[in-house]
Amino acid sequence: MSGVEASPVARLERCSTGIEGLDEVLHGGLIRGRSYLARGNPGAGKTILGFHFLEAGARDGESGLMVHFEESTRELCQNAESLGFSLEDIAFLDLSPSSEALVDGAGYDVFGPSEVEGVYDQGTSLTSRCTFSSVINPARNASAGVL
């Protein structure tokens, strides 16, 4: 015995975030088959993190899907291209509301209040319903039965 054994978490299969330094801190990347939620204010880098993650998966031959709620697919692709990302192999699902949905003070919710109220206070996680908030990569989750 070498005297130093890797912890059970260190032995789990990982997938790259696409960011070398973050993968190093995470001991090789995100644990495959788990869900993650990226939270932050506008401009914090959530979408750019998603671009890195999806591009890394595509480089590894995985399929990817970006589900978005605000910007159009065209705007996202333009932003990605301006930052040097290639998302041509990524599928997009636009769930943003139409302009008619926002007239006369109407609201737009992806999840109803009863589905998310107190979710952080209860110690549970919204991530059981979404991966990277608006980024889902089915190939990375399929082996664990998460979709």
Buried (B, 14 or more C-beta within 10 A) or exposed (E): EEEEEEEEEEEBEBBBBBBEEBBEEBBBBBBBBBBBBBEEEEEEEBBBBBBBBBBBBBEEEBBBBBBBEEBEBEEBBEBBEEEEBBBEBBBBEBEBBEEEEEEEEEEEEBEEEEEEEEBEEEEEEBBEEBBBBBBBBBBBBBEEEBE
